[in-house]
Amino acid sequence: MADLCIIERLDPGTIANEMVITGQSQGSASSIGASRIAPTYASELKLRATIATGVLPEFPEGPIKLPELLGGMGTTRYTMLRLVGGSLRDGEPSADELVNDQARPLLTMARETCGDGIRAYEQQHGIDMRNAFTVAPTRLTALMLPATEMSMVRMPAPLFLGTGLADRTIPPQHQYAAAAALCAAGNPLAWKTYPGITHNGGVNAAFDDELAFVNYWTLHRFAFTPSLRRQYAAAIRDHWEFEKPEKFPIWNFIQCGCGGGQDCDAQGAVWTLRGVPSARSPRRRRAFRPARSTRRSHSSPRRRPGRSTSSNEPGWDSCAGASPSPRGSRAMLPLYCCRPRGSSRHSTRSSRARPT
């Protein structure tokens, strides 16, 4: 964040002043922590959203009270990393004094290698929190600084949290407690869970939902202050001005629904929609006519992949994630995404004058 501030000060306009901070696992604590201090540490940067997956931070003042995570069944590798990373309080025993001989190789690896080697050694030798240290887990917790604990505050932007329900590194219950605490502090957020996804898999499983969340028309719904809502609305309008010449109804709907009111190209939207076959139109009924039982099955191996069973079936524009399947009566995508096969984008409307 500091580097971005320096670049912007030295050469304004080099980068867009629109930021989303994101982090996974230990990075989730960094992304949430950076967002907390952004208004005072980098007030000139416009933070639009915060993303955290594999949520690590703890909120002791939150509404959900969890049992001690280091109560005997947790992994030791992150504790070793904390011991060598400065988490011990001043005047307390050193890391070498707290680790027993059986687990001492883990401490050496924490100082010299990466997490994968530590994990493999830990699993191979059956080392856990009960047999790795010279003190009880509860005593070890008291000796270490609460590096992942945070107070409940209002964040400057909406949050997206993602949790794999098969996460054994940071239990889903722990991540739920973090989400509940952030909600209790008055933060608008979306928390998504992913069945069968482990800790490391969460960052990829949540990617599509993260991209959907940081769209301004989504963030506009989460805006919790008039100032933030105006900023999101201004970004939506800027994009709408870019899309306006296409006369695509969806952008007009978004512009109107996100603060634009009557300030949209309603005439262009109506013109576009009138060029699409209506639900009662014979042309549309033919276009969406289901395949007859006498025709070859959709799953027939003799059919060429993607070949239409009806010359009247529609082709699809690439908008809204439209795809060439399924066909027939099941292919009920939004009307503005559909055009008869073989036609150009505006060929069905050529007889009408395009509005200016």
VOGUTOR-439935 format. One record per residue (C-alpha): residue number from 1; z, y, x. Coordinates in nm, 2 decimals. Each point is the difference from the previous one (the first is absolute). Layout:
# residues N
(NUM, (Z, Y, X))
...
# end
This chain:
# residues 356
(1, (0.00, 0.00, 0.00))
(2, (0.08, 0.24, 0.29))
(3, (-0.34, -0.06, 0.15))
(4, (-0.17, 0.08, -0.33))
(5, (0.20, 0.32, -0.02))
(6, (-0.12, 0.10, 0.35))
(7, (-0.36, -0.08, -0.07))
(8, (0.00, 0.20, -0.32))
(9, (0.17, 0.30, 0.17))
(10, (-0.25, 0.00, 0.30))
(11, (-0.31, -0.05, -0.21))
(12, (0.05, 0.06, -0.37))
(13, (-0.24, -0.20, -0.22))
(14, (-0.06, -0.28, 0.25))
(15, (0.18, -0.24, -0.22))
(16, (0.05, 0.01, -0.38))
(17, (0.35, 0.11, -0.08))
(18, (0.05, -0.28, -0.25))
(19, (0.24, -0.28, 0.12))
(20, (0.11, -0.35, -0.12))
(21, (0.27, -0.16, 0.22))
(22, (0.00, -0.38, -0.01))
(23, (0.20, -0.27, 0.18))
(24, (0.07, -0.38, -0.01))
(25, (0.34, -0.16, 0.07))
(26, (0.17, 0.21, 0.27))
(27, (-0.29, 0.24, -0.06))
(28, (0.11, 0.03, -0.36))
(29, (0.33, 0.16, 0.12))
(30, (-0.21, 0.23, 0.22))
(31, (-0.23, 0.11, -0.29))
(32, (0.29, 0.06, -0.24))
(33, (0.21, 0.17, 0.27))
(34, (-0.29, 0.22, 0.10))
(35, (-0.06, 0.10, -0.36))
(36, (0.36, 0.09, -0.04))
(37, (-0.01, 0.25, 0.28))
(38, (-0.35, 0.13, -0.05))
(39, (0.09, 0.31, -0.20))
(40, (0.22, 0.13, 0.28))
(41, (-0.16, -0.16, 0.31))
(42, (-0.37, 0.06, -0.09))
(43, (0.00, 0.22, -0.31))
(44, (-0.36, 0.12, 0.07))
(45, (-0.14, -0.35, -0.06))
(46, (-0.08, -0.10, -0.35))
(47, (0.15, -0.34, -0.06))
(48, (-0.16, -0.16, -0.31))
(49, (0.15, -0.35, -0.01))
(50, (0.22, -0.25, 0.19))
(51, (-0.08, -0.37, 0.02))
(52, (0.25, -0.27, 0.12))
(53, (-0.05, -0.38, 0.00))
(54, (0.25, -0.26, 0.11))
(55, (0.26, 0.27, -0.08))
(56, (0.28, 0.01, 0.26))
(57, (0.22, 0.31, -0.07))
(58, (0.34, -0.05, -0.16))
(59, (0.17, 0.24, -0.24))
(60, (0.38, -0.07, -0.01))
(61, (0.04, 0.25, -0.28))
(62, (-0.26, -0.16, -0.22))
(63, (0.07, -0.17, -0.33))
(64, (-0.08, -0.36, 0.12))
(65, (0.27, -0.14, 0.23))
(66, (-0.12, -0.30, 0.21))
(67, (0.20, -0.25, 0.20))
(68, (0.01, 0.05, 0.38))
(69, (-0.34, -0.10, 0.14))
(70, (0.15, -0.12, 0.33))
(71, (0.23, -0.24, -0.18))
(72, (-0.12, -0.31, 0.20))
(73, (-0.35, -0.10, -0.11))
(74, (-0.21, 0.29, 0.13))
(75, (-0.23, 0.00, 0.30))
(76, (0.12, 0.12, 0.34))
(77, (-0.32, 0.15, 0.15))
(78, (0.04, 0.34, -0.17))
(79, (0.36, 0.02, 0.09))
(80, (-0.09, -0.07, 0.36))
(81, (-0.25, 0.28, -0.01))
(82, (0.26, 0.23, -0.14))
(83, (0.25, -0.09, 0.27))
(84, (-0.24, 0.09, 0.28))
(85, (-0.14, 0.30, -0.20))
(86, (0.31, 0.22, 0.00))
(87, (0.17, -0.11, -0.32))
(88, (0.34, -0.06, 0.16))
(89, (0.26, 0.27, -0.03))
(90, (0.14, 0.17, 0.31))
(91, (0.29, -0.17, 0.15))
(92, (-0.07, -0.34, -0.16))
(93, (-0.07, -0.32, 0.18))
(94, (-0.34, -0.03, 0.16))
(95, (-0.29, -0.21, -0.14))
(96, (0.06, -0.26, 0.28))
(97, (0.36, -0.04, -0.10))
(98, (-0.08, -0.05, -0.37))
(99, (-0.26, -0.27, 0.05))
(100, (0.11, -0.35, 0.09))
(101, (-0.17, -0.23, 0.26))
(102, (-0.21, -0.19, -0.25))
(103, (-0.17, 0.31, -0.13))
(104, (-0.01, 0.19, 0.33))
(105, (-0.37, -0.08, 0.05))
(106, (-0.07, 0.18, -0.33))
(107, (0.16, 0.31, 0.13))
(108, (-0.21, -0.02, 0.32))
(109, (-0.32, -0.04, -0.21))
(110, (0.10, 0.29, -0.22))
(111, (0.00, 0.22, 0.31))
(112, (-0.32, -0.14, 0.15))
(113, (-0.23, -0.14, -0.27))
(114, (-0.11, 0.04, -0.36))
(115, (0.13, -0.15, -0.33))
(116, (-0.21, -0.31, -0.02))
(117, (0.15, -0.16, 0.31))
(118, (0.35, 0.08, -0.12))
(119, (-0.07, -0.16, -0.34))
(120, (-0.14, -0.32, 0.15))
(121, (0.30, -0.04, 0.23))
(122, (0.24, 0.07, -0.28))
(123, (-0.15, -0.26, -0.23))
(124, (-0.04, -0.26, 0.28))
(125, (0.36, 0.01, 0.10))
(126, (0.15, 0.05, -0.35))
(127, (0.16, 0.33, 0.08))
(128, (0.13, 0.22, -0.28))
(129, (0.26, 0.27, -0.06))
(130, (0.28, -0.26, 0.00))
(131, (-0.05, -0.14, 0.35))
(132, (-0.16, 0.28, 0.20))
(133, (0.28, 0.24, 0.06))
(134, (0.35, 0.02, 0.14))
(135, (0.13, 0.18, -0.31))
(136, (-0.03, -0.07, -0.38))
(137, (-0.30, 0.15, -0.17))
(138, (0.21, 0.24, -0.20))
(139, (0.17, 0.13, 0.32))
(140, (-0.34, 0.04, 0.17))
(141, (-0.12, 0.21, -0.30))
(142, (0.30, 0.23, 0.04))
(143, (-0.08, 0.05, 0.37))
(144, (-0.36, 0.11, -0.06))
(145, (-0.12, 0.33, -0.13))
(146, (-0.14, -0.01, -0.35))
(147, (-0.35, 0.07, 0.12))
(148, (-0.17, -0.09, -0.33))
(149, (0.24, 0.17, -0.24))
(150, (-0.11, 0.31, -0.18))
(151, (0.16, 0.23, -0.26))
(152, (-0.15, 0.04, -0.35))
(153, (-0.21, 0.32, 0.00))
(154, (-0.30, 0.13, -0.18))
(155, (-0.32, -0.06, 0.20))
(156, (-0.27, 0.26, 0.02))
(157, (-0.28, -0.23, -0.14))
(158, (-0.04, -0.31, -0.22))
(159, (0.06, -0.34, 0.16))
(160, (-0.17, -0.34, -0.01))
(161, (0.21, -0.31, 0.10))
(162, (-0.15, -0.35, 0.04))
(163, (0.20, -0.32, 0.03))
(164, (-0.11, -0.36, 0.06))
(165, (0.22, -0.23, -0.21))
(166, (-0.01, -0.27, 0.27))
(167, (0.13, 0.25, 0.26))
(168, (0.27, -0.18, 0.20))
(169, (0.04, 0.28, 0.26))
(170, (0.11, 0.27, -0.24))
(171, (0.10, -0.17, -0.33))
(172, (-0.16, 0.13, -0.31))
(173, (0.35, 0.07, -0.14))
(174, (0.05, 0.24, 0.29))
(175, (-0.32, 0.18, -0.07))
(176, (0.07, 0.02, -0.37))
(177, (0.33, 0.17, 0.08))
(178, (-0.19, 0.26, 0.21))
(179, (-0.24, 0.06, -0.29))
(180, (0.29, 0.04, -0.24))
(181, (0.17, 0.25, 0.23))
(182, (-0.31, 0.21, 0.04))
(183, (-0.05, 0.00, -0.38))
(184, (0.37, 0.10, -0.05))
(185, (-0.05, 0.29, 0.23))
(186, (-0.27, 0.14, -0.23))
(187, (-0.31, -0.11, 0.19))
(188, (-0.31, -0.10, -0.19))
(189, (-0.13, -0.33, 0.15))
(190, (-0.20, -0.31, -0.06))
(191, (0.15, -0.33, 0.12))
(192, (-0.24, -0.30, 0.01))
(193, (0.09, -0.36, 0.07))
(194, (-0.23, -0.27, 0.12))
(195, (0.09, -0.37, -0.08))
(196, (-0.04, -0.24, 0.29))
(197, (-0.05, 0.27, 0.26))
(198, (0.21, 0.00, 0.31))
(199, (0.14, 0.29, 0.20))
(200, (-0.31, 0.05, 0.23))
(201, (-0.24, -0.07, -0.29))
(202, (0.13, 0.29, -0.21))
(203, (-0.18, 0.27, 0.18))
(204, (-0.34, -0.16, -0.08))
(205, (0.09, -0.11, -0.35))
(206, (0.10, 0.35, -0.10))
(207, (-0.31, 0.17, 0.16))
(208, (-0.20, 0.04, -0.32))
(209, (0.29, 0.12, -0.20))
(210, (0.08, 0.25, 0.27))
(211, (-0.35, 0.14, -0.01))
(212, (0.02, 0.03, -0.38))
(213, (0.34, 0.17, 0.02))
(214, (-0.11, 0.28, 0.24))
(215, (-0.29, 0.11, -0.23))
(216, (0.09, 0.34, -0.12))
(217, (-0.05, -0.08, -0.37))
(218, (0.27, -0.27, 0.05))
(219, (0.23, 0.22, 0.20))
(220, (-0.03, 0.28, -0.26))
(221, (0.19, -0.23, -0.24))
(222, (0.28, -0.04, 0.25))
(223, (0.03, 0.37, 0.09))
(224, (0.36, 0.11, -0.06))
(225, (-0.02, 0.37, 0.06))
(226, (-0.24, 0.26, -0.14))
(227, (-0.11, 0.09, 0.36))
(228, (-0.09, -0.35, 0.08))
(229, (-0.18, -0.05, -0.32))
(230, (-0.21, 0.32, 0.06))
(231, (-0.09, -0.13, 0.35))
(232, (-0.12, -0.33, -0.13))
(233, (-0.19, 0.17, -0.28))
(234, (-0.17, 0.22, 0.25))
(235, (-0.11, -0.30, 0.21))
(236, (-0.13, -0.17, -0.32))
(237, (-0.20, 0.31, -0.09))
(238, (-0.15, 0.02, 0.35))
(239, (-0.13, -0.36, -0.03))
(240, (-0.12, 0.07, -0.36))
(241, (-0.21, 0.30, 0.12))
(242, (-0.16, -0.24, 0.25))
(243, (-0.07, -0.26, -0.27))
(244, (-0.10, 0.24, -0.27))
(245, (-0.38, 0.00, 0.06))
(246, (0.00, -0.38, -0.07))
(247, (0.12, 0.07, -0.36))
(248, (0.21, -0.32, 0.01))
(249, (0.24, 0.00, -0.29))
(250, (0.29, -0.16, 0.19))
(251, (0.04, 0.30, 0.23))
(252, (0.01, 0.23, -0.30))
(253, (0.27, -0.22, -0.16))
(254, (0.21, 0.01, 0.31))
(255, (-0.04, 0.37, 0.05))
(256, (0.10, 0.07, -0.37))
(257, (0.29, -0.25, 0.01))
(258, (0.15, 0.13, 0.33))
(259, (0.04, 0.36, -0.08))
(260, (-0.35, 0.12, -0.06))
(261, (0.03, 0.04, -0.37))
(262, (-0.33, 0.12, -0.15))
(263, (-0.13, 0.09, 0.34))
(264, (-0.24, -0.29, 0.04))
(265, (-0.37, -0.07, -0.04))
(266, (0.03, -0.14, -0.36))
(267, (-0.37, 0.07, -0.07))
(268, (-0.11, -0.21, 0.31))
(269, (0.23, -0.28, -0.10))
(270, (-0.14, -0.02, -0.35))
(271, (-0.35, 0.01, 0.13))
(272, (0.07, -0.30, 0.22))
(273, (0.17, -0.20, -0.27))
(274, (-0.28, 0.06, -0.25))
(275, (-0.23, -0.17, 0.24))
(276, (0.20, -0.33, -0.01))
(277, (-0.07, -0.24, -0.29))
(278, (0.27, 0.02, -0.26))
(279, (0.19, -0.30, -0.12))
(280, (-0.21, -0.02, -0.32))
(281, (-0.33, 0.06, 0.18))
(282, (-0.25, -0.30, -0.02))
(283, (-0.08, 0.07, 0.36))
(284, (0.36, -0.05, 0.10))
(285, (0.05, -0.31, -0.22))
(286, (-0.30, -0.16, 0.17))
(287, (0.14, 0.11, 0.34))
(288, (0.33, -0.17, -0.05))
(289, (-0.13, -0.30, -0.20))
(290, (0.18, -0.32, 0.12))
(291, (-0.21, -0.28, 0.14))
(292, (-0.11, -0.26, -0.26))
(293, (0.13, -0.36, 0.03))
(294, (-0.36, -0.13, 0.05))
(295, (-0.03, 0.20, 0.32))
(296, (0.12, -0.14, 0.33))
(297, (0.37, 0.03, 0.08))
(298, (0.12, 0.30, 0.21))
(299, (0.14, -0.26, 0.24))
(300, (-0.32, -0.20, 0.03))
(301, (-0.07, -0.08, 0.37))
(302, (-0.38, 0.04, -0.08))
(303, (0.04, 0.37, -0.08))
(304, (-0.06, 0.24, 0.28))
(305, (0.32, 0.19, 0.08))
(306, (0.02, 0.33, -0.19))
(307, (-0.31, -0.07, -0.21))
(308, (0.03, 0.14, -0.35))
(309, (-0.04, -0.22, -0.31))
(310, (-0.13, 0.29, -0.20))
(311, (-0.25, 0.27, 0.09))
(312, (0.19, 0.24, -0.22))
(313, (0.33, -0.03, 0.19))
(314, (0.12, 0.31, 0.17))
(315, (0.01, 0.09, 0.37))
(316, (0.31, 0.18, 0.13))
(317, (0.06, 0.31, 0.19))
(318, (0.25, -0.02, 0.29))
(319, (0.25, 0.23, -0.17))
(320, (0.36, -0.12, -0.10))
(321, (-0.04, -0.32, 0.21))
(322, (-0.27, -0.14, -0.23))
(323, (-0.14, -0.33, 0.11))
(324, (-0.30, -0.21, -0.12))
(325, (0.22, -0.26, -0.16))
(326, (0.11, -0.12, -0.26))
(327, (-0.31, 0.04, -0.21))
(328, (-0.06, -0.04, -0.38))
(329, (0.25, 0.10, -0.26))
(330, (0.28, 0.00, 0.26))
(331, (-0.15, 0.29, 0.20))
(332, (0.18, 0.28, -0.19))
(333, (0.04, 0.26, 0.27))
(334, (0.03, 0.37, -0.09))
(335, (-0.32, 0.12, -0.15))
(336, (-0.06, 0.27, 0.26))
(337, (-0.03, -0.28, 0.26))
(338, (-0.29, -0.17, -0.18))
(339, (-0.37, 0.06, 0.00))
(340, (-0.29, -0.23, -0.11))
(341, (-0.14, -0.21, 0.28))
(342, (-0.30, 0.15, 0.18))
(343, (0.07, 0.36, -0.11))
(344, (0.08, 0.29, 0.22))
(345, (0.32, 0.18, -0.05))
(346, (-0.14, 0.26, -0.24))
(347, (-0.31, -0.18, -0.12))
(348, (0.15, -0.08, -0.34))
(349, (0.06, 0.37, -0.05))
(350, (-0.33, 0.14, 0.11))
(351, (-0.10, 0.11, -0.34))
(352, (0.29, 0.24, -0.02))
(353, (0.04, 0.32, 0.20))
(354, (0.27, -0.02, 0.26))
(355, (0.27, 0.27, -0.06))
(356, (0.04, 0.25, 0.27))
# end
